[in-house]
Amino acid sequence: MTKALYDIDPYNTKFDAVIVSCNKNENGMYEIELDQTGFFPEQGGQTPDLGIIEVQRTTVERPMGDGFQFEVVDVQIQDGDIIHTIKPLVESRIDSESEQIAKLLAPGNNVNGFVDWHHRFSNMQQHSGEHIFSGLVHGFFGYDNVGFHLSDSVVTMDFNGVLSEDEVAELEGRANAVIISNLPINISYLKTDEEKASVEYRSKIDIEGDVRIVTIPDVDVCACCAPHVRKTGEIGILKVMGVQNYKGGVRVSILCGMRALVAFRQNMAIVNKLVNELNVPANDIVENVQRIQQNVNDLKYSLNKYMYEDLLRQAEGISDEEENAYIFTGDVDNKAMRECVNSMMERHTGYCGVFAGNDSNYRFIIGSKTKNCNDVVALLRDKCNAKGGGKPQMVQGSVEASKEEIEDVIR
Protein backbone atom coordinates (compact mmCIF):
# COMPACT_ATOMS: atom_id res chain seq x y z
CA MET A 1 0.00 0.00 0.00
CA THR A 2 1.18 3.50 -0.81
CA LYS A 3 2.68 5.32 2.16
CA ALA A 4 0.57 8.45 2.81
CA LEU A 5 3.00 11.29 3.58
CA TYR A 6 0.16 13.82 3.94
CA ASP A 7 -0.85 11.96 7.11
CA ILE A 8 2.58 12.56 8.61
CA ASP A 9 2.89 16.27 7.75
CA PRO A 10 0.20 18.01 5.65
CA TYR A 11 2.41 21.14 5.51
CA ASN A 12 5.17 19.34 3.63
CA THR A 13 4.50 19.80 -0.08
CA LYS A 14 7.69 18.29 -1.51
CA PHE A 15 8.67 14.63 -1.46
CA ASP A 16 10.73 11.96 -3.20
CA ALA A 17 9.28 8.66 -4.37
CA VAL A 18 9.85 5.66 -6.60
CA ILE A 19 7.50 4.64 -9.41
CA VAL A 20 5.86 1.28 -8.68
CA SER A 21 3.71 0.96 -11.80
CA CYS A 22 2.54 2.97 -14.81
CA ASN A 23 -0.30 2.52 -17.29
CA LYS A 24 -1.68 4.68 -20.10
CA ASN A 25 -5.45 5.15 -19.87
CA GLU A 26 -8.00 5.52 -22.66
CA ASN A 27 -7.78 9.33 -22.45
CA GLY A 28 -4.10 9.32 -23.33
CA MET A 29 -3.03 10.17 -19.77
CA TYR A 30 -0.82 8.12 -17.50
CA GLU A 31 -1.78 6.47 -14.22
CA ILE A 32 1.17 5.90 -11.94
CA GLU A 33 1.54 4.36 -8.49
CA LEU A 34 4.34 5.51 -6.18
CA ASP A 35 5.84 3.81 -3.14
CA GLN A 36 4.90 6.95 -1.15
CA THR A 37 3.06 10.17 -1.91
CA GLY A 38 2.22 13.58 -0.52
CA PHE A 39 -0.85 13.90 -2.76
CA PHE A 40 -4.13 13.48 -0.89
CA PRO A 41 -6.53 11.34 -2.96
CA GLU A 42 -10.22 12.00 -3.40
CA GLN A 43 -12.00 10.57 -0.38
CA GLY A 44 -14.24 11.54 2.51
CA GLY A 45 -16.17 13.99 0.32
CA GLN A 46 -13.05 16.01 -0.56
CA THR A 47 -11.50 16.48 -4.00
CA PRO A 48 -7.85 15.45 -4.48
CA ASP A 49 -4.68 17.49 -4.34
CA LEU A 50 -3.17 19.00 -7.47
CA GLY A 51 0.44 19.63 -8.39
CA ILE A 52 3.48 18.40 -10.31
CA ILE A 53 5.42 15.15 -10.51
CA GLU A 54 8.90 15.44 -11.98
CA VAL A 55 11.23 12.65 -13.02
CA GLN A 56 14.59 13.17 -11.33
CA ARG A 57 17.42 14.18 -13.63
CA THR A 58 19.68 11.46 -12.22
CA THR A 59 17.23 8.73 -13.25
CA VAL A 60 17.35 9.02 -17.04
CA GLU A 61 18.79 11.34 -19.62
CA ARG A 62 16.58 14.33 -20.33
CA PRO A 63 15.04 13.61 -23.77
CA MET A 64 12.36 16.33 -23.95
CA GLY A 65 13.21 19.39 -21.90
CA ASP A 66 10.11 20.39 -19.93
CA GLY A 67 8.55 17.00 -20.70
CA PHE A 68 10.22 15.82 -17.50
CA GLN A 69 7.39 17.46 -15.59
CA PHE A 70 3.88 16.03 -15.39
CA GLU A 71 0.73 17.71 -14.16
CA VAL A 72 -1.24 15.77 -11.54
CA VAL A 73 -4.89 16.06 -12.63
CA ASP A 74 -6.47 13.39 -10.39
CA VAL A 75 -5.59 11.16 -7.45
CA GLN A 76 -7.70 8.13 -6.51
CA ILE A 77 -7.50 5.15 -4.15
CA GLN A 78 -7.71 1.75 -5.85
CA ASP A 79 -7.54 -1.35 -3.65
CA GLY A 80 -5.54 0.50 -1.04
CA ASP A 81 -3.07 1.92 -3.55
CA ILE A 82 -2.99 5.61 -4.45
CA ILE A 83 -3.07 6.15 -8.21
CA HIS A 84 -2.01 9.47 -9.75
CA THR A 85 -3.41 10.48 -13.14
CA ILE A 86 -0.85 12.69 -14.84
CA LYS A 87 -0.17 14.30 -18.21
CA PRO A 88 2.93 16.00 -19.63
CA LEU A 89 2.99 19.75 -19.17
CA VAL A 90 3.87 19.98 -22.86
CA GLU A 91 0.62 18.39 -24.00
CA SER A 92 1.46 18.37 -27.72
CA ARG A 93 4.13 15.75 -27.05
CA ILE A 94 1.78 13.11 -25.65
CA ASP A 95 1.57 11.17 -28.94
CA SER A 96 4.85 11.98 -30.64
CA GLU A 97 6.95 11.31 -27.55
CA SER A 98 4.86 8.56 -25.95
CA GLU A 99 7.66 6.00 -26.18
CA GLN A 100 10.08 8.33 -24.41
CA ILE A 101 7.45 9.20 -21.81
CA ALA A 102 6.99 5.49 -21.10
CA LYS A 103 10.73 5.26 -20.42
CA LEU A 104 10.57 8.24 -18.10
CA LEU A 105 7.73 6.68 -16.13
CA ALA A 106 9.14 3.17 -16.00
CA PRO A 107 8.85 1.34 -12.63
CA GLY A 108 11.90 1.91 -10.47
CA ASN A 109 12.53 5.48 -11.65
CA ASN A 110 12.83 8.18 -9.00
CA VAL A 111 10.51 11.20 -8.99
CA ASN A 112 9.97 14.40 -7.06
CA GLY A 113 6.47 15.46 -6.08
CA PHE A 114 5.32 19.05 -5.64
CA VAL A 115 1.87 19.53 -4.11
CA ASP A 116 0.02 22.72 -5.05
CA TRP A 117 0.18 24.43 -1.63
CA HIS A 118 -2.40 27.11 -2.40
CA HIS A 119 -4.95 24.44 -3.33
CA ARG A 120 -3.97 22.15 -0.43
CA PHE A 121 -4.14 24.90 2.21
CA SER A 122 -7.47 26.18 0.90
CA ASN A 123 -8.92 22.69 1.25
CA MET A 124 -7.43 22.42 4.75
CA GLN A 125 -9.13 25.67 5.75
CA GLN A 126 -12.49 24.53 4.36
CA HIS A 127 -12.34 21.07 5.95
CA SER A 128 -11.25 22.31 9.37
CA GLY A 129 -14.00 24.94 9.21
CA GLU A 130 -16.54 22.23 8.38
CA HIS A 131 -15.47 20.23 11.45
CA ILE A 132 -16.05 23.26 13.66
CA PHE A 133 -19.51 23.96 12.22
CA SER A 134 -20.59 20.30 12.22
CA GLY A 135 -19.25 19.83 15.75
CA LEU A 136 -21.27 22.81 16.98
CA VAL A 137 -24.43 21.55 15.23
CA HIS A 138 -23.96 18.14 16.84
CA GLY A 139 -23.19 19.62 20.24
CA PHE A 140 -26.09 22.08 20.39
CA PHE A 141 -28.76 20.27 18.39
CA GLY A 142 -27.69 16.62 18.30
CA TYR A 143 -27.90 16.49 14.49
CA ASP A 144 -25.49 14.34 12.49
CA ASN A 145 -23.60 15.40 9.41
CA VAL A 146 -24.90 12.84 6.90
CA GLY A 147 -23.34 14.36 3.78
CA PHE A 148 -20.26 16.42 2.98
CA HIS A 149 -18.80 17.73 -0.27
CA LEU A 150 -15.67 19.83 -0.65
CA SER A 151 -14.80 20.81 -4.21
CA ASP A 152 -12.77 23.67 -5.64
CA SER A 153 -15.85 25.91 -5.67
CA VAL A 154 -18.31 24.78 -2.98
CA VAL A 155 -18.43 23.31 0.52
CA THR A 156 -21.72 21.74 1.61
CA MET A 157 -22.84 19.93 4.75
CA ASP A 158 -26.07 17.93 5.03
CA PHE A 159 -27.63 17.59 8.50
CA ASN A 160 -30.46 15.26 9.48
CA GLY A 161 -32.41 18.01 11.22
CA VAL A 162 -33.80 21.44 10.39
CA LEU A 163 -32.05 24.67 11.40
CA SER A 164 -33.75 28.06 11.37
CA GLU A 165 -32.17 31.15 9.88
CA ASP A 166 -31.48 32.54 13.37
CA GLU A 167 -29.94 29.25 14.51
CA VAL A 168 -27.60 29.16 11.50
CA ALA A 169 -26.54 32.75 12.21
CA GLU A 170 -25.84 31.83 15.84
CA LEU A 171 -23.79 28.81 14.75
CA GLU A 172 -21.82 30.97 12.31
CA GLY A 173 -20.96 33.40 15.11
CA ARG A 174 -19.89 30.59 17.44
CA ALA A 175 -17.77 28.99 14.71
CA ASN A 176 -15.88 32.24 14.15
CA ALA A 177 -15.40 32.60 17.91
CA VAL A 178 -13.71 29.17 17.86
CA ILE A 179 -11.53 30.29 14.95
CA ILE A 180 -10.47 33.46 16.80
CA SER A 181 -9.63 31.40 19.90
CA ASN A 182 -6.86 29.75 17.86
CA LEU A 183 -7.46 26.31 19.37
CA PRO A 184 -5.12 23.43 18.47
CA ILE A 185 -6.39 20.79 16.04
CA ASN A 186 -5.01 17.47 17.20
CA ILE A 187 -4.57 14.26 15.20
CA SER A 188 -4.56 10.87 16.92
CA TYR A 189 -5.26 7.22 16.09
CA LEU A 190 -7.49 4.64 17.74
CA LYS A 191 -5.96 1.24 17.08
CA THR A 192 -7.65 -1.26 19.39
CA ASP A 193 -11.29 -2.08 19.98
CA GLU A 194 -10.87 -0.88 23.56
CA GLU A 195 -9.57 2.50 22.42
CA LYS A 196 -12.42 2.86 19.91
CA ALA A 197 -14.98 2.03 22.55
CA SER A 198 -13.51 4.50 25.01
CA VAL A 199 -13.79 7.57 22.75
CA GLU A 200 -17.03 9.14 21.56
CA TYR A 201 -16.50 10.52 18.07
CA ARG A 202 -18.54 11.52 15.03
CA SER A 203 -18.40 9.26 11.99
CA LYS A 204 -20.72 8.73 9.01
CA ILE A 205 -19.44 5.18 8.36
CA ASP A 206 -18.11 2.16 10.23
CA ILE A 207 -14.34 2.12 9.96
CA GLU A 208 -12.21 -1.03 9.94
CA GLY A 209 -8.66 -0.91 11.22
CA ASP A 210 -7.04 2.19 12.71
CA VAL A 211 -9.35 5.19 13.11
CA ARG A 212 -7.80 8.61 12.50
CA ILE A 213 -9.33 11.12 14.92
CA VAL A 214 -9.36 14.91 14.48
CA THR A 215 -9.99 16.70 17.78
CA ILE A 216 -10.78 20.37 18.37
CA PRO A 217 -10.92 20.77 22.17
CA ASP A 218 -14.46 21.32 23.54
CA VAL A 219 -15.79 21.63 19.98
CA ASP A 220 -15.52 18.39 18.00
CA VAL A 221 -14.12 14.87 17.91
CA CYS A 222 -14.47 13.29 14.48
CA ALA A 223 -13.06 10.43 12.41
CA CYS A 224 -11.42 11.95 9.33
CA CYS A 225 -8.80 11.04 6.73
CA ALA A 226 -8.06 14.53 5.37
CA PRO A 227 -5.29 17.06 6.08
CA HIS A 228 -6.20 19.86 8.53
CA VAL A 229 -4.64 23.12 9.70
CA ARG A 230 -2.67 23.01 12.96
CA LYS A 231 -4.72 25.69 14.74
CA THR A 232 -8.19 27.09 14.17
CA GLY A 233 -6.80 30.61 13.70
CA GLU A 234 -5.35 29.53 10.34
CA ILE A 235 -8.91 29.13 9.01
CA GLY A 236 -9.25 32.91 9.12
CA ILE A 237 -13.03 33.21 8.82
CA LEU A 238 -16.08 31.02 8.19
CA LYS A 239 -19.02 32.42 6.24
CA VAL A 240 -22.33 30.66 5.64
CA MET A 241 -23.17 31.17 1.96
CA GLY A 242 -26.53 29.44 1.77
CA VAL A 243 -29.08 27.26 3.55
CA GLN A 244 -31.76 25.07 1.98
CA ASN A 245 -34.11 22.31 3.09
CA TYR A 246 -32.77 18.95 1.97
CA LYS A 247 -34.17 15.43 2.44
CA GLY A 248 -35.99 16.24 5.64
CA GLY A 249 -33.02 18.10 7.05
CA VAL A 250 -30.94 21.04 5.91
CA ARG A 251 -28.00 21.65 3.58
CA VAL A 252 -25.60 24.39 4.65
CA SER A 253 -23.01 25.88 2.28
CA ILE A 254 -19.93 27.57 3.73
CA LEU A 255 -16.66 29.12 2.60
CA CYS A 256 -13.58 29.67 4.74
CA GLY A 257 -10.38 31.68 4.60
CA MET A 258 -9.37 33.19 1.26
CA ARG A 259 -12.34 31.61 -0.50
CA ALA A 260 -14.66 33.54 1.84
CA LEU A 261 -12.72 36.74 1.13
CA VAL A 262 -12.98 36.22 -2.64
CA ALA A 263 -16.73 35.58 -2.34
CA PHE A 264 -17.15 38.71 -0.22
CA ARG A 265 -15.29 40.81 -2.80
CA GLN A 266 -17.47 39.42 -5.60
CA ASN A 267 -20.67 40.11 -3.67
CA MET A 268 -19.54 43.62 -2.76
CA ALA A 269 -18.76 44.32 -6.41
CA ILE A 270 -22.35 43.37 -7.26
CA VAL A 271 -23.72 45.55 -4.44
CA ASN A 272 -21.60 48.53 -5.50
CA LYS A 273 -22.72 48.17 -9.12
CA LEU A 274 -26.37 48.09 -8.03
CA VAL A 275 -25.79 51.14 -5.82
CA ASN A 276 -24.45 53.03 -8.82
CA GLU A 277 -27.12 51.77 -11.24
CA LEU A 278 -30.05 52.45 -8.91
CA ASN A 279 -28.51 55.55 -7.31
CA VAL A 280 -29.62 54.45 -3.84
CA PRO A 281 -27.79 53.55 -0.61
CA ALA A 282 -26.83 49.89 -0.19
CA ASN A 283 -29.35 49.41 2.61
CA ASP A 284 -32.19 50.40 0.25
CA ILE A 285 -31.24 48.09 -2.65
CA VAL A 286 -33.65 45.26 -1.79
CA GLU A 287 -36.62 47.60 -1.33
CA ASN A 288 -35.85 49.36 -4.62
CA VAL A 289 -35.44 46.10 -6.54
CA GLN A 290 -38.76 44.85 -5.13
CA ARG A 291 -40.45 48.09 -6.22
CA ILE A 292 -38.93 47.82 -9.71
CA GLN A 293 -40.07 44.20 -9.96
CA GLN A 294 -43.61 45.18 -8.98
CA ASN A 295 -43.58 47.92 -11.63
CA VAL A 296 -42.39 45.40 -14.22
CA ASN A 297 -45.17 42.99 -13.25
CA ASP A 298 -47.76 45.76 -13.49
CA LEU A 299 -46.47 46.73 -16.93
CA LYS A 300 -46.53 43.10 -18.06
CA TYR A 301 -50.12 42.80 -16.90
CA SER A 302 -51.13 45.99 -18.70
CA LEU A 303 -49.27 44.97 -21.86
CA ASN A 304 -50.78 41.49 -21.91
CA LYS A 305 -54.24 42.98 -21.39
CA TYR A 306 -53.70 45.40 -24.27
CA MET A 307 -52.34 42.66 -26.55
CA TYR A 308 -55.27 40.37 -25.69
CA GLU A 309 -57.72 43.14 -26.52
CA ASP A 310 -55.80 43.75 -29.75
CA LEU A 311 -56.04 40.02 -30.57
CA LEU A 312 -59.80 40.11 -30.04
CA ARG A 313 -60.10 43.16 -32.33
CA GLN A 314 -58.17 41.30 -35.03
CA ALA A 315 -60.37 38.24 -34.53
CA GLU A 316 -63.54 40.31 -34.80
CA GLY A 317 -62.23 41.68 -38.10
CA ILE A 318 -62.31 38.21 -39.65
CA SER A 319 -65.62 37.51 -41.37
CA ASP A 320 -67.87 34.92 -39.73
CA GLU A 321 -68.21 33.32 -43.14
CA GLU A 322 -64.55 32.25 -43.06
CA GLU A 323 -64.28 28.59 -42.10
CA ASN A 324 -60.69 28.88 -40.84
CA ALA A 325 -59.27 31.87 -38.95
CA TYR A 326 -55.60 32.64 -38.23
CA ILE A 327 -53.92 35.64 -36.60
CA PHE A 328 -50.22 36.57 -36.66
CA THR A 329 -49.12 38.86 -33.85
CA GLY A 330 -46.14 39.93 -31.78
CA ASP A 331 -44.98 38.21 -28.60
CA VAL A 332 -47.96 37.58 -26.32
CA ASP A 333 -48.44 35.14 -23.46
CA ASN A 334 -50.04 31.72 -23.94
CA LYS A 335 -53.08 32.60 -21.82
CA ALA A 336 -54.07 35.44 -24.16
CA MET A 337 -53.45 33.23 -27.19
CA ARG A 338 -55.61 30.42 -25.80
CA GLU A 339 -58.47 32.75 -24.86
CA CYS A 340 -58.41 34.31 -28.33
CA VAL A 341 -58.48 30.88 -29.97
CA ASN A 342 -61.42 29.85 -27.78
CA SER A 343 -63.23 33.04 -28.80
CA MET A 344 -62.63 32.41 -32.53
CA MET A 345 -63.82 28.79 -32.20
CA GLU A 346 -67.28 30.14 -31.27
CA ARG A 347 -67.54 31.90 -34.65
CA HIS A 348 -65.63 29.65 -37.08
CA THR A 349 -66.27 25.99 -37.84
CA GLY A 350 -62.78 25.10 -39.07
CA TYR A 351 -59.32 25.66 -37.66
CA CYS A 352 -58.63 28.71 -35.48
CA GLY A 353 -55.06 29.67 -34.64
CA VAL A 354 -52.81 32.35 -33.21
CA PHE A 355 -49.12 32.58 -34.21
CA ALA A 356 -47.12 34.82 -31.85
CA GLY A 357 -43.53 35.89 -32.44
CA ASN A 358 -41.43 37.45 -35.17
CA ASP A 359 -40.92 36.74 -38.84
CA SER A 360 -38.72 33.69 -38.29
CA ASN A 361 -39.82 32.12 -35.01
CA TYR A 362 -43.39 31.67 -33.84
CA ARG A 363 -45.26 29.99 -31.01
CA PHE A 364 -48.70 28.77 -31.96
CA ILE A 365 -51.97 27.54 -30.50
CA ILE A 366 -54.55 26.03 -32.86
CA GLY A 367 -58.03 24.82 -31.92
CA SER A 368 -61.16 23.42 -33.58
CA LYS A 369 -64.51 22.02 -32.47
CA THR A 370 -64.93 19.89 -35.58
CA LYS A 371 -61.49 18.91 -36.89
CA ASN A 372 -58.33 17.17 -35.67
CA CYS A 373 -55.78 19.88 -34.96
CA ASN A 374 -52.94 17.37 -34.93
CA ASP A 375 -53.34 17.17 -38.71
CA VAL A 376 -52.23 20.81 -38.93
CA VAL A 377 -49.27 20.16 -36.61
CA ALA A 378 -48.25 17.17 -38.75
CA LEU A 379 -48.33 19.34 -41.86
CA LEU A 380 -46.32 22.13 -40.18
CA ARG A 381 -43.85 19.55 -38.90
CA ASP A 382 -43.43 18.09 -42.38
CA LYS A 383 -43.10 21.41 -44.22
CA CYS A 384 -41.55 23.73 -41.60
CA ASN A 385 -39.93 21.43 -38.99
CA ALA A 386 -42.44 22.55 -36.38
CA LYS A 387 -42.52 21.07 -32.87
CA GLY A 388 -45.62 20.51 -30.79
CA GLY A 389 -48.84 18.60 -30.40
CA GLY A 390 -51.76 18.04 -28.07
CA LYS A 391 -55.31 16.84 -28.15
CA PRO A 392 -57.39 16.83 -31.36
CA GLN A 393 -59.39 19.83 -30.08
CA MET A 394 -56.34 22.03 -29.36
CA VAL A 395 -52.60 21.89 -30.01
CA GLN A 396 -49.64 24.15 -29.32
CA GLY A 397 -46.01 24.31 -30.32
CA SER A 398 -43.33 26.34 -32.08
CA VAL A 399 -42.11 26.75 -35.64
CA GLU A 400 -39.04 28.41 -37.15
CA ALA A 401 -40.42 29.81 -40.38
CA SER A 402 -41.59 33.07 -41.90
CA LYS A 403 -45.20 34.21 -41.92
CA GLU A 404 -45.39 33.62 -45.68
CA GLU A 405 -44.08 30.04 -45.34
CA ILE A 406 -46.58 29.25 -42.60
CA GLU A 407 -49.44 30.80 -44.55
CA ASP A 408 -48.55 28.69 -47.60
CA VAL A 409 -48.85 25.55 -45.46
CA ILE A 410 -52.07 26.36 -43.59
CA ARG A 411 -53.74 27.77 -46.70
Secondary structure, 3 states (H helix, E strand, C coil): CCEEHHHHCCCCCEEEEEEEEEEECCCCCEEEEECEECCCCCECCECCCCEEEEECCCCCCCCCHHHHEEEEEEEEEECCEEEEEEEECCCCHHHHCHHHHHHHCCCCCEEEEEECHHHHHHHHHHHHHHHHHHHHHHHHHCCCEEEEEECCCCEEEEECCCCCHHHHHHHHHHHHHHHHHCCECEEEEECCHHHHHHCCCECCCCCCCCEEEEEECCCEEEECCCCCCCEHHHHCCEEEEEEEEECCEEEEEEEEHHHHHHHHHHHHHHHHHHHHHHCCCHHHHHHHHHHHHHHHHHHHHHHHHHHHHHHHHHHHCCCCCCCCEEEEECCCCHHHHHHHHHHHHCCCCCCEEEEEECCCCEEEEEECCCCCHHHHHHHHHHHHCCEEEEECCEEEEEECCCHHHHHHHHC
